[in-house]
Amino acid sequence: MDHSATSPAPAEQAQTALRRLRREAGAGGYDSPAELYRTLGLLSLLADDLSELLPDLSGQLEEALLAGRVRHLSDDAQAACDAVASAAHSVSVARFTALLVGQEIQKAQAAIRDLAAA
């Protein structure tokens, strides 16, 4: 995968899209509850996708450590293992949090399902 300066990485594209969405929402970007309902649905899917991506990233880091492709700057093998373990733990917590975020967004979406513009 080539992610040169002219082609932002997918995570950068997602960040840009979320920032644009935040600006539009802050500027009164929703004319109807239906638009908000749809946006909430898509954000719920995004949270679910994030919760599925995180374990893959953690696994890649662990595999890289085991294959010798990652080392600690101090060249201390234990420090490298500790760093990867700490990252894996934090990613695990983030995954659980993303699952909860997705569920709560789904609840918000369900709550506004029967609203209509006045």
RAHURA-V558715 format. One record per pair of residues at least 4 apart in sequence whose C-alpha atoms are under 8 Angstrom apart, sorted by the first residue. I is the first residue (numbers start at 1). J is the second residue. If there is no record, write none. Layout:
[[I,J] [I,J]]
This chain:
[[3,7] [3,8] [3,9] [4,8] [8,12] [8,13] [9,13] [10,14] [11,15] [12,16] [13,17] [14,18] [15,19] [16,20] [17,21] [18,22] [19,23] [20,24] [21,25] [22,26] [23,27] [24,28] [24,29] [25,29] [25,30] [30,35] [30,36] [31,35] [31,117] [32,36] [32,116] [32,117] [33,37] [33,112] [33,113] [33,115] [33,116] [33,117] [34,38] [34,113] [34,115] [34,116] [35,39] [36,40] [37,41] [37,109] [37,112] [37,113] [38,42] [39,43] [40,44] [40,105] [40,106] [40,108] [40,109] [41,45] [41,105] [41,106] [41,109] [42,46] [43,47] [43,102] [43,105] [44,48] [44,101] [44,102] [44,103] [44,105] [44,106] [45,49] [45,102] [46,50] [46,102] [47,51] [47,98] [47,99] [47,101] [47,102] [48,52] [48,98] [48,99] [48,102] [49,53] [50,54] [50,95] [50,98] [51,55] [51,94] [51,95] [51,96] [51,98] [51,99] [52,56] [52,95] [53,57] [54,58] [54,91] [54,92] [54,94] [54,95] [55,59] [55,91] [55,92] [55,95] [56,60] [57,61] [58,62] [58,87] [58,88] [58,91] [59,63] [60,64] [61,65] [61,70] [61,84] [62,66] [62,84] [63,67] [64,68] [64,69] [64,70] [65,69] [65,70] [65,71] [65,80] [65,81] [65,84] [70,80] [71,75] [71,76] [71,77] [71,80] [72,76] [72,77] [72,79] [72,80] [74,79] [75,80] [76,80] [77,81] [78,82] [79,83] [80,84] [81,85] [82,86] [83,87] [84,88] [85,89] [86,90] [87,91] [88,92] [89,93] [90,94] [91,95] [92,96] [93,97] [94,98] [95,99] [96,100] [97,101] [98,102] [99,103] [100,104] [101,105] [102,106] [103,107] [104,108] [105,109] [106,110] [107,111] [108,112] [109,113]]
